[in-house]
């Protein structure tokens, strides 16, 4: 599994689907496991969750600095 590619894919899904976004905010680990369709150890899923949160934060910062 290409983790970087999965983080990008899942970030897009979370940002573009408000229902998934709400689920991610409420329970990120379960949401990511559901989107992956694989039950991974929590420490691995938490790393993916952290990557998604970081990517979402960077995307928001990019919007603040002139991206429209």
Secondary structure, 3 states (H helix, E strand, C coil): CCHHHHHHHHHHHHHHCHHHHHHHHHCHHHHHHHHHCCCCCHHHHHHHHHHHHHHHHHHHHHHHCCCC
